[in-house]
C-alpha cells in the first residue's frame, strides 16, 4: 500500500517547477533580445543621423 494518496504528486510538483523555470528563462531571453535590438537600432539611427548632419 502506498503511503501517499497521490503517488504522482512529486512528479507533478517537479514538472510545475520546471515549467516556471522555463518561463522565467524565456522571459529573460526576450528582455535581453529586446535590449540588444534597441541598442542596435539606436546605433544604426545615430550613425546615419550624424552622417547627415
PDB file of N, H, CA, C and O in Angstrom:
ATOM      1  N   UNK A   1       0.840  -1.188   0.000  1.00  0.00           N
ATOM      2  CA  UNK A   1       0.000   0.000   0.000  1.00  0.00           C
ATOM      3  C   UNK A   1       0.884   1.250   0.000  1.00  0.00           C
ATOM      4  O   UNK A   1       1.913   1.296   0.673  1.00  0.00           O
ATOM      5  N   UNK A   2       0.471   2.248  -0.755  1.00  0.00           N
ATOM      6  H   UNK A   2      -0.366   2.210  -1.302  1.00  0.00           H
ATOM      7  CA  UNK A   2       1.242   3.480  -0.870  1.00  0.00           C
ATOM      8  C   UNK A   2       1.014   4.363   0.348  1.00  0.00           C
ATOM      9  O   UNK A   2      -0.067   4.380   0.936  1.00  0.00           O
ATOM     10  N   UNK A   3       2.066   5.099   0.710  1.00  0.00           N
ATOM     11  H   UNK A   3       2.945   5.085   0.232  1.00  0.00           H
ATOM     12  CA  UNK A   3       1.938   5.986   1.860  1.00  0.00           C
ATOM     13  C   UNK A   3       1.280   7.313   1.479  1.00  0.00           C
ATOM     14  O   UNK A   3       0.845   8.068   2.348  1.00  0.00           O
ATOM     15  N   UNK A   4       1.212   7.593   0.181  1.00  0.00           N
ATOM     16  H   UNK A   4       1.566   6.980  -0.525  1.00  0.00           H
ATOM     17  CA  UNK A   4       0.599   8.849  -0.277  1.00  0.00           C
ATOM     18  C   UNK A   4      -0.760   8.556  -0.901  1.00  0.00           C
ATOM     19  O   UNK A   4      -1.026   7.455  -1.385  1.00  0.00           O
ATOM     20  N   UNK A   5      -1.601   9.568  -0.874  1.00  0.00           N
ATOM     21  H   UNK A   5      -1.386  10.462  -0.481  1.00  0.00           H
ATOM     22  CA  UNK A   5      -2.883   9.435  -1.573  1.00  0.00           C
ATOM     23  C   UNK A   5      -2.658   9.475  -3.082  1.00  0.00           C
ATOM     24  O   UNK A   5      -3.265   8.715  -3.837  1.00  0.00           O
ATOM     25  N   UNK A   6      -1.774  10.378  -3.504  1.00  0.00           N
ATOM     26  H   UNK A   6      -1.281  10.995  -2.891  1.00  0.00           H
ATOM     27  CA  UNK A   6      -1.478  10.515  -4.927  1.00  0.00           C
ATOM     28  C   UNK A   6       0.020  10.255  -5.124  1.00  0.00           C
ATOM     29  O   UNK A   6       0.830  11.133  -4.826  1.00  0.00           O
ATOM     30  N   UNK A   7       0.402   9.096  -5.607  1.00  0.00           N
ATOM     31  H   UNK A   7      -0.256   8.383  -5.849  1.00  0.00           H
ATOM     32  CA  UNK A   7       1.829   8.789  -5.750  1.00  0.00           C
ATOM     33  C   UNK A   7       2.530   9.633  -6.815  1.00  0.00           C
ATOM     34  O   UNK A   7       3.759   9.705  -6.828  1.00  0.00           O
ATOM     35  N   UNK A   8       1.784  10.260  -7.692  1.00  0.00           N
ATOM     36  H   UNK A   8       0.785  10.201  -7.682  1.00  0.00           H
ATOM     37  CA  UNK A   8       2.391  11.087  -8.741  1.00  0.00           C
ATOM     38  C   UNK A   8       2.523  12.554  -8.343  1.00  0.00           C
ATOM     39  O   UNK A   8       2.984  13.365  -9.146  1.00  0.00           O
ATOM     40  N   UNK A   9       2.136  12.908  -7.139  1.00  0.00           N
ATOM     41  H   UNK A   9       1.761  12.249  -6.486  1.00  0.00           H
ATOM     42  CA  UNK A   9       2.195  14.302  -6.701  1.00  0.00           C
ATOM     43  C   UNK A   9       3.607  14.883  -6.796  1.00  0.00           C
ATOM     44  O   UNK A   9       3.751  16.006  -7.279  1.00  0.00           O
ATOM     45  N   UNK A  10       4.659  14.177  -6.360  1.00  0.00           N
ATOM     46  H   UNK A  10       4.542  13.265  -5.968  1.00  0.00           H
ATOM     47  CA  UNK A  10       6.007  14.750  -6.502  1.00  0.00           C
ATOM     48  C   UNK A  10       6.396  15.002  -7.956  1.00  0.00           C
ATOM     49  O   UNK A  10       7.083  15.976  -8.262  1.00  0.00           O
ATOM     50  N   UNK A  11       5.957  14.127  -8.842  1.00  0.00           N
ATOM     51  H   UNK A  11       5.398  13.335  -8.593  1.00  0.00           H
ATOM     52  CA  UNK A  11       6.246  14.314 -10.264  1.00  0.00           C
ATOM     53  C   UNK A  11       5.552  15.566 -10.791  1.00  0.00           C
ATOM     54  O   UNK A  11       6.157  16.351 -11.522  1.00  0.00           O
ATOM     55  N   UNK A  12       4.303  15.753 -10.429  1.00  0.00           N
ATOM     56  H   UNK A  12       3.812  15.116  -9.835  1.00  0.00           H
ATOM     57  CA  UNK A  12       3.576  16.946 -10.863  1.00  0.00           C
ATOM     58  C   UNK A  12       4.226  18.214 -10.319  1.00  0.00           C
ATOM     59  O   UNK A  12       4.313  19.217 -11.028  1.00  0.00           O
ATOM     60  N   UNK A  13       4.679  18.180  -9.072  1.00  0.00           N
ATOM     61  H   UNK A  13       4.608  17.366  -8.496  1.00  0.00           H
ATOM     62  CA  UNK A  13       5.345  19.346  -8.483  1.00  0.00           C
ATOM     63  C   UNK A  13       6.634  19.668  -9.228  1.00  0.00           C
ATOM     64  O   UNK A  13       6.931  20.833  -9.495  1.00  0.00           O
ATOM     65  N   UNK A  14       7.397  18.632  -9.562  1.00  0.00           N
ATOM     66  H   UNK A  14       7.155  17.686  -9.345  1.00  0.00           H
ATOM     67  CA  UNK A  14       8.650  18.835 -10.290  1.00  0.00           C
ATOM     68  C   UNK A  14       8.382  19.383 -11.692  1.00  0.00           C
ATOM     69  O   UNK A  14       9.099  20.271 -12.155  1.00  0.00           O
ATOM     70  N   UNK A  15       7.373  18.870 -12.361  1.00  0.00           N
ATOM     71  H   UNK A  15       6.791  18.149 -11.985  1.00  0.00           H
ATOM     72  CA  UNK A  15       7.029  19.363 -13.694  1.00  0.00           C
ATOM     73  C   UNK A  15       6.581  20.822 -13.633  1.00  0.00           C
ATOM     74  O   UNK A  15       6.921  21.613 -14.513  1.00  0.00           O
ATOM     75  N   UNK A  16       5.827  21.178 -12.609  1.00  0.00           N
ATOM     76  H   UNK A  16       5.550  20.535 -11.894  1.00  0.00           H
ATOM     77  CA  UNK A  16       5.379  22.563 -12.462  1.00  0.00           C
ATOM     78  C   UNK A  16       6.570  23.485 -12.195  1.00  0.00           C
ATOM     79  O   UNK A  16       6.635  24.592 -12.730  1.00  0.00           O
ATOM     80  N   UNK A  17       7.502  23.029 -11.372  1.00  0.00           N
ATOM     81  H   UNK A  17       7.449  22.130 -10.937  1.00  0.00           H
ATOM     82  CA  UNK A  17       8.686  23.827 -11.065  1.00  0.00           C
ATOM     83  C   UNK A  17       9.526  24.038 -12.322  1.00  0.00           C
ATOM     84  O   UNK A  17      10.011  25.143 -12.565  1.00  0.00           O
ATOM     85  N   UNK A  18       9.701  22.989 -13.120  1.00  0.00           N
ATOM     86  H   UNK A  18       9.307  22.091 -12.923  1.00  0.00           H
ATOM     87  CA  UNK A  18      10.457  23.116 -14.367  1.00  0.00           C
ATOM     88  C   UNK A  18       9.759  24.055 -15.344  1.00  0.00           C
ATOM     89  O   UNK A  18      10.417  24.818 -16.050  1.00  0.00           O
ATOM     90  N   UNK A  19       8.443  24.002 -15.385  1.00  0.00           N
ATOM     91  H   UNK A  19       7.909  23.382 -14.811  1.00  0.00           H
ATOM     92  CA  UNK A  19       7.692  24.888 -16.273  1.00  0.00           C
ATOM     93  C   UNK A  19       7.865  26.342 -15.905  1.00  0.00           C
ATOM     94  O   UNK A  19       8.023  27.189 -16.784  1.00  0.00           O
ATOM     95  N   UNK A  20       7.838  26.650 -14.614  1.00  0.00           N
ATOM     96  H   UNK A  20       7.709  25.962 -13.900  1.00  0.00           H
ATOM     97  CA  UNK A  20       8.015  28.040 -14.198  1.00  0.00           C
ATOM     98  C   UNK A  20       9.441  28.499 -14.447  1.00  0.00           C
ATOM     99  O   UNK A  20       9.662  29.667 -14.768  1.00  0.00           O
ATOM    100  N   UNK A  21      10.422  27.602 -14.305  1.00  0.00           N
ATOM    101  H   UNK A  21      10.243  26.653 -14.044  1.00  0.00           H
ATOM    102  CA  UNK A  21      11.807  27.969 -14.596  1.00  0.00           C
ATOM    103  C   UNK A  21      11.981  28.252 -16.083  1.00  0.00           C
ATOM    104  O   UNK A  21      12.680  29.195 -16.454  1.00  0.00           O
ATOM    105  N   UNK A  22      11.358  27.452 -16.932  1.00  0.00           N
ATOM    106  H   UNK A  22      10.790  26.686 -16.630  1.00  0.00           H
ATOM    107  CA  UNK A  22      11.450  27.676 -18.376  1.00  0.00           C
ATOM    108  C   UNK A  22      10.808  29.000 -18.754  1.00  0.00           C
ATOM    109  O   UNK A  22      11.334  29.731 -19.594  1.00  0.00           O
ATOM    110  N   UNK A  23       9.671  29.315 -18.137  1.00  0.00           N
ATOM    111  H   UNK A  23       9.243  28.722 -17.455  1.00  0.00           H
ATOM    112  CA  UNK A  23       9.004  30.578 -18.431  1.00  0.00           C
ATOM    113  C   UNK A  23       9.871  31.754 -18.008  1.00  0.00           C
ATOM    114  O   UNK A  23       9.944  32.754 -18.723  1.00  0.00           O
ATOM    115  N   UNK A  24      10.528  31.651 -16.860  1.00  0.00           N
ATOM    116  H   UNK A  24      10.468  30.839 -16.280  1.00  0.00           H
ATOM    117  CA  UNK A  24      11.391  32.730 -16.388  1.00  0.00           C
ATOM    118  C   UNK A  24      12.584  32.911 -17.323  1.00  0.00           C
ATOM    119  O   UNK A  24      12.953  34.041 -17.641  1.00  0.00           O
ATOM    120  N   UNK A  25      13.186  31.816 -17.764  1.00  0.00           N
ATOM    121  H   UNK A  25      12.886  30.898 -17.506  1.00  0.00           H
ATOM    122  CA  UNK A  25      14.317  31.906 -18.690  1.00  0.00           C
ATOM    123  C   UNK A  25      13.881  32.496 -20.022  1.00  0.00           C
ATOM    124  O   UNK A  25      14.607  33.294 -20.615  1.00  0.00           O
ATOM    125  N   UNK A  26      12.702  32.109 -20.497  1.00  0.00           N
ATOM    126  H   UNK A  26      12.112  31.461 -20.015  1.00  0.00           H
ATOM    127  CA  UNK A  26      12.187  32.625 -21.764  1.00  0.00           C
ATOM    128  C   UNK A  26      11.931  34.132 -21.665  1.00  0.00           C
ATOM    129  O   UNK A  26      12.243  34.884 -22.589  1.00  0.00           O
ATOM    130  N   UNK A  27      11.364  34.563 -20.541  1.00  0.00           N
ATOM    131  H   UNK A  27      11.111  33.952 -19.791  1.00  0.00           H
ATOM    132  CA  UNK A  27      11.098  35.990 -20.355  1.00  0.00           C
ATOM    133  C   UNK A  27      12.404  36.775 -20.295  1.00  0.00           C
ATOM    134  O   UNK A  27      12.498  37.861 -20.867  1.00  0.00           O
ATOM    135  N   UNK A  28      13.403  36.242 -19.615  1.00  0.00           N
ATOM    136  H   UNK A  28      13.327  35.360 -19.151  1.00  0.00           H
ATOM    137  CA  UNK A  28      14.698  36.911 -19.533  1.00  0.00           C
ATOM    138  C   UNK A  28      15.358  36.982 -20.907  1.00  0.00           C
ATOM    139  O   UNK A  28      15.942  38.007 -21.262  1.00  0.00           O
ATOM    140  N   UNK A  29      15.272  35.918 -21.670  1.00  0.00           N
ATOM    141  H   UNK A  29      14.798  35.086 -21.381  1.00  0.00           H
ATOM    142  CA  UNK A  29      15.854  35.906 -23.013  1.00  0.00           C
ATOM    143  C   UNK A  29      15.166  36.929 -23.912  1.00  0.00           C
ATOM    144  O   UNK A  29      15.824  37.613 -24.696  1.00  0.00           O
ATOM    145  N   UNK A  30      13.850  37.033 -23.800  1.00  0.00           N
ATOM    146  H   UNK A  30      13.315  36.477 -23.164  1.00  0.00           H
ATOM    147  CA  UNK A  30      13.130  38.026 -24.613  1.00  0.00           C
ATOM    148  C   UNK A  30      13.529  39.442 -24.218  1.00  0.00           C
ATOM    149  O   UNK A  30      13.683  40.306 -25.081  1.00  0.00           O
ATOM    150  N   UNK A  31      13.699  39.685 -22.918  1.00  0.00           N
ATOM    151  H   UNK A  31      13.574  38.982 -22.218  1.00  0.00           H
ATOM    152  CA  UNK A  31      14.104  41.010 -22.450  1.00  0.00           C
ATOM    153  C   UNK A  31      15.496  41.352 -22.963  1.00  0.00           C
ATOM    154  O   UNK A  31      15.733  42.463 -23.436  1.00  0.00           O
ATOM    155  N   UNK A  32      16.413  40.399 -22.869  1.00  0.00           N
ATOM    156  H   UNK A  32      16.221  39.496 -22.484  1.00  0.00           H
ATOM    157  CA  UNK A  32      17.775  40.638 -23.359  1.00  0.00           C
ATOM    158  C   UNK A  32      17.787  40.886 -24.856  1.00  0.00           C
ATOM    159  O   UNK A  32      18.495  41.773 -25.332  1.00  0.00           O
ATOM    160  N   UNK A  33      17.019  40.120 -25.596  1.00  0.00           N
ATOM    161  H   UNK A  33      16.443  39.399 -25.210  1.00  0.00           H
ATOM    162  CA  UNK A  33      16.958  40.311 -27.045  1.00  0.00           C
ATOM    163  C   UNK A  33      16.360  41.674 -27.377  1.00  0.00           C
ATOM    164  O   UNK A  33      16.802  42.336 -28.316  1.00  0.00           O
ATOM    165  N   UNK A  34      15.367  42.089 -26.618  1.00  0.00           N
ATOM    166  H   UNK A  34      15.008  41.551 -25.855  1.00  0.00           H
ATOM    167  CA  UNK A  34      14.760  43.403 -26.832  1.00  0.00           C
ATOM    168  C   UNK A  34      15.744  44.533 -26.598  1.00  0.00           C
ATOM    169  O   UNK A  34      15.810  45.477 -27.385  1.00  0.00           O
ATOM    170  N   UNK A  35      16.515  44.441 -25.512  1.00  0.00           N
ATOM    171  H   UNK A  35      16.462  43.675 -24.872  1.00  0.00           H
ATOM    172  CA  UNK A  35      17.521  45.472 -25.232  1.00  0.00           C
ATOM    173  C   UNK A  35      18.610  45.466 -26.304  1.00  0.00           C
ATOM    174  O   UNK A  35      19.071  46.526 -26.726  1.00  0.00           O
ATOM    175  N   UNK A  36      19.016  44.294 -26.739  1.00  0.00           N
ATOM    176  H   UNK A  36      18.641  43.433 -26.397  1.00  0.00           H
ATOM    177  CA  UNK A  36      20.033  44.204 -27.784  1.00  0.00           C
ATOM    178  C   UNK A  36      19.554  44.871 -29.069  1.00  0.00           C
ATOM    179  O   UNK A  36      20.294  45.636 -29.689  1.00  0.00           O
ATOM    180  N   UNK A  37      18.326  44.586 -29.464  1.00  0.00           N
ATOM    181  H   UNK A  37      17.725  43.965 -28.961  1.00  0.00           H
ATOM    182  CA  UNK A  37      17.782  45.190 -30.679  1.00  0.00           C
ATOM    183  C   UNK A  37      17.629  46.698 -30.524  1.00  0.00           C
ATOM    184  O   UNK A  37      17.863  47.446 -31.474  1.00  0.00           O
ATOM    185  N   UNK A  38      17.239  47.147 -29.336  1.00  0.00           N
ATOM    186  H   UNK A  38      17.049  46.540 -28.565  1.00  0.00           H
ATOM    187  CA  UNK A  38      17.101  48.588 -29.088  1.00  0.00           C
ATOM    188  C   UNK A  38      18.439  49.291 -29.239  1.00  0.00           C
ATOM    189  O   UNK A  38      18.531  50.318 -29.911  1.00  0.00           O
ATOM    190  N   UNK A  39      19.475  48.745 -28.619  1.00  0.00           N
ATOM    191  H   UNK A  39      19.400  47.910 -28.073  1.00  0.00           H
ATOM    192  CA  UNK A  39      20.804  49.358 -28.716  1.00  0.00           C
ATOM    193  C   UNK A  39      21.311  49.314 -30.153  1.00  0.00           C
ATOM    194  O   UNK A  39      21.921  50.272 -30.628  1.00  0.00           O
ATOM    195  N   UNK A  40      21.063  48.215 -30.838  1.00  0.00           N
ATOM    196  H   UNK A  40      20.567  47.437 -30.452  1.00  0.00           H
ATOM    197  CA  UNK A  40      21.467  48.092 -32.231  1.00  0.00           C
ATOM    198  C   UNK A  40      20.780  49.150 -33.095  1.00  0.00           C
ATOM    199  O   UNK A  40      21.425  49.785 -33.930  1.00  0.00           O
ATOM    200  N   UNK A  41      19.486  49.339 -32.899  1.00  0.00           N
ATOM    201  H   UNK A  41      18.962  48.823 -32.222  1.00  0.00           H
ATOM    202  CA  UNK A  41      18.748  50.333 -33.685  1.00  0.00           C
ATOM    203  C   UNK A  41      19.189  51.755 -33.350  1.00  0.00           C
ATOM    204  O   UNK A  41      19.285  52.593 -34.246  1.00  0.00           O
ATOM    205  N   UNK A  42      19.458  52.042 -32.077  1.00  0.00           N
ATOM    206  H   UNK A  42      19.380  51.361 -31.349  1.00  0.00           H
ATOM    207  CA  UNK A  42      19.939  53.381 -31.702  1.00  0.00           C
ATOM    208  C   UNK A  42      21.277  53.653 -32.382  1.00  0.00           C
ATOM    209  O   UNK A  42      21.509  54.747 -32.895  1.00  0.00           O
ATOM    210  N   UNK A  43      22.154  52.650 -32.380  1.00  0.00           N
ATOM    211  H   UNK A  43      21.965  51.761 -31.963  1.00  0.00           H
ATOM    212  CA  UNK A  43      23.446  52.816 -33.044  1.00  0.00           C
ATOM    213  C   UNK A  43      23.286  53.032 -34.538  1.00  0.00           C
ATOM    214  O   UNK A  43      23.968  53.874 -35.122  1.00  0.00           O
ATOM    215  N   UNK A  44      22.389  52.277 -35.159  1.00  0.00           N
ATOM    216  H   UNK A  44      21.836  51.593 -34.684  1.00  0.00           H
ATOM    217  CA  UNK A  44      22.186  52.402 -36.596  1.00  0.00           C
ATOM    218  C   UNK A  44      21.603  53.769 -36.951  1.00  0.00           C
ATOM    219  O   UNK A  44      22.053  54.409 -37.902  1.00  0.00           O
ATOM    220  N   UNK A  45      20.609  54.214 -36.195  1.00  0.00           N
ATOM    221  H   UNK A  45      20.243  53.695 -35.422  1.00  0.00           H
ATOM    222  CA  UNK A  45      19.976  55.508 -36.467  1.00  0.00           C
ATOM    223  C   UNK A  45      20.954  56.647 -36.205  1.00  0.00           C
ATOM    224  O   UNK A  45      21.026  57.587 -36.996  1.00  0.00           O
ATOM    225  N   UNK A  46      21.709  56.580 -35.104  1.00  0.00           N
ATOM    226  H   UNK A  46      21.651  55.816 -34.461  1.00  0.00           H
ATOM    227  CA  UNK A  46      22.641  57.666 -34.799  1.00  0.00           C
ATOM    228  C   UNK A  46      23.773  57.725 -35.821  1.00  0.00           C
ATOM    229  O   UNK A  46      24.276  58.808 -36.120  1.00  0.00           O
ATOM    230  N   UNK A  47      24.176  56.591 -36.354  1.00  0.00           N
ATOM    231  H   UNK A  47      23.767  55.711 -36.111  1.00  0.00           H
ATOM    232  CA  UNK A  47      25.223  56.572 -37.378  1.00  0.00           C
ATOM    233  C   UNK A  47      24.781  57.375 -38.599  1.00  0.00           C
ATOM    234  O   UNK A  47      25.541  58.190 -39.123  1.00  0.00           O
ATOM    235  N   UNK A  48      23.558  57.142 -39.043  1.00  0.00           N
ATOM    236  H   UNK A  48      22.941  56.480 -38.618  1.00  0.00           H
ATOM    237  CA  UNK A  48      23.071  57.868 -40.217  1.00  0.00           C
ATOM    238  C   UNK A  48      22.644  59.287 -39.879  1.00  0.00           C
ATOM    239  O   UNK A  48      22.751  60.176 -40.724  1.00  0.00           O
ATOM    240  N   UNK A  49      22.166  59.520 -38.671  1.00  0.00           N
ATOM    241  H   UNK A  49      22.079  58.799 -37.984  1.00  0.00           H
ATOM    242  CA  UNK A  49      21.760  60.877 -38.287  1.00  0.00           C
ATOM    243  C   UNK A  49      22.979  61.789 -38.211  1.00  0.00           C
ATOM    244  O   UNK A  49      22.941  62.924 -38.688  1.00  0.00           O
ATOM    245  N   UNK A  50      24.059  61.295 -37.613  1.00  0.00           N
ATOM    246  H   UNK A  50      24.090  60.374 -37.226  1.00  0.00           H
ATOM    247  CA  UNK A  50      25.262  62.123 -37.516  1.00  0.00           C
ATOM    248  C   UNK A  50      25.990  62.206 -38.848  1.00  0.00           C
ATOM    249  O   UNK A  50      26.742  63.153 -39.079  1.00  0.00           O
ATOM    250  N   UNK A  51      25.783  61.249 -39.713  1.00  0.00           N
ATOM    251  H   UNK A  51      25.171  60.480 -39.525  1.00  0.00           H
ATOM    252  CA  UNK A  51      26.388  61.305 -41.036  1.00  0.00           C
ATOM    253  C   UNK A  51      25.741  62.375 -41.899  1.00  0.00           C
ATOM    254  O   UNK A  51      26.404  62.967 -42.751  1.00  0.00           O
ATOM    255  N   UNK A  52      24.462  62.631 -41.691  1.00  0.00           N
ATOM    256  H   UNK A  52      23.923  62.151 -40.999  1.00  0.00           H
ATOM    257  CA  UNK A  52      23.735  63.631 -42.472  1.00  0.00           C
ATOM    258  C   UNK A  52      24.042  65.034 -41.963  1.00  0.00           C
ATOM    259  O   UNK A  52      24.134  65.980 -42.746  1.00  0.00           O
ATOM    260  N   UNK A  53      24.199  65.163 -40.648  1.00  0.00           N
ATOM    261  H   UNK A  53      24.124  64.395 -40.012  1.00  0.00           H
ATOM    262  CA  UNK A  53      24.423  66.498 -40.067  1.00  0.00           C
ATOM    263  C   UNK A  53      25.743  67.060 -40.413  1.00  0.00           C
ATOM    264  O   UNK A  53      26.069  68.171 -39.996  1.00  0.00           O
TER     265      UNK A  53
END
